[in-house]
Amino acid sequence: MQLPTVPELRIREVVRAVETYGLSSPELVGAAALATFALVASLWLVVRWIRRPMGARLKRALAKRDEIAVLMHPNPDPDAMACAIGVAHLAEAVGTDATLQFAGQIRHQENRAFRTVLDLELGQIDHVSELAAEDVVLVDHNTPRGFEGAERVEPYAVVDHHPGNGTGEQFTDQRTEYGACATIIAEYLEDVGGTPVGPDAENGSDGLVVPSEVATGLLYGIQSDTKQLTSGCTESEFQAAAFLYEGIDEDLLDRIANPQVSAEVLEVKSQAISGRDVRGSFAVSDVGRINNADAIPQAADELLQLEGVTAVVVFGRRDETVHLSGRSRDDRVHMGKALESVATDIPGASAGGHARMGGGQVPVEGAAYASGAEAAMWSQAELADDIFAALNGDV
Ligand SMILES: [Mn+2]
């Protein structure tokens, strides 16, 4: 197809006509230039608006509210707590009151140390009515859970790195490829021109200052969710760590990373090691009765360090429930699926997880774990046998 061509002569004529006209009315040319400039300037503003960074968007969404509740996932870990303090800092910068809340417990010594060392005010809730504000910002998870009425909460904003379908009414930022949610929050602070300042720095910086506790908390969140930047990282984790670097307080970092461990946790670990049943390269250990269910996964982590052992399952009983925790560095064993298959035959039991890490809970009645009339159905030894069978793929 031939394109219609405009003869060059015609263009020249038009240009000349405009020139002649323009010369006769210079104010018109001025007005046209002004209009063009205004158009370009407003276009530029629109483009900048559309492409504004996520941190600026969240900041604006927060500024629209007088108060918010920042909700962490149940039994919050350092990543969740770090995100909460980062969002609260951003909120306070725009005059919005932020209350940090969570469901469940903070039992793991590292999580407790994080909370104590950074002097965090975190409120525990059991019911939806205890939420401190109507507008809820979810961090490190995308669907409210773990308290009564959680399903009724429609979050105002969601910032997360887990898969799932939860969204916020005003703002959603879900980056499943990221190793830590704290990375996203650190990026927000950088987006809005934040400057991390060290523990001894003079407070002379213009703009948003990121205090040392916030920067240190965010770095710790990144470290703990990525096994000290060795697992599941993207380039963004390293960039965020570099951004936070100026604000890091090494003393705080050390105190969080090396908390005192309760005697109970150490005893459960010692029982897991001394009472282990090793068959081939798999180890299963029953640690008996426990008070702190958080000790079970820690014992499993410890047992996996043992030379020659490639997959472990530790279980123990707290109240009427047997808690199971499994770890694998053996590509033959998908731990989550193995535990799931153990649980399928037991009424009321649930288990699952990833290839390298899994967990589950078995109600005592269902398992007839306690010695009693129904013990004929299940016994402690049988549970261990079933676990070995599942680890070996005999299911
Ligand atoms: Mn996380």
Boltz pocket constraint, residues with backbone or C-beta under 6 A from the ligand:
constraints:
  - pocket:
      binder: B
      contacts: [[A, 79], [A, 80], [A, 140], [A, 161], [A, 179], [A, 180], [A, 181], [A, 225]]
      max_distance: 6.0
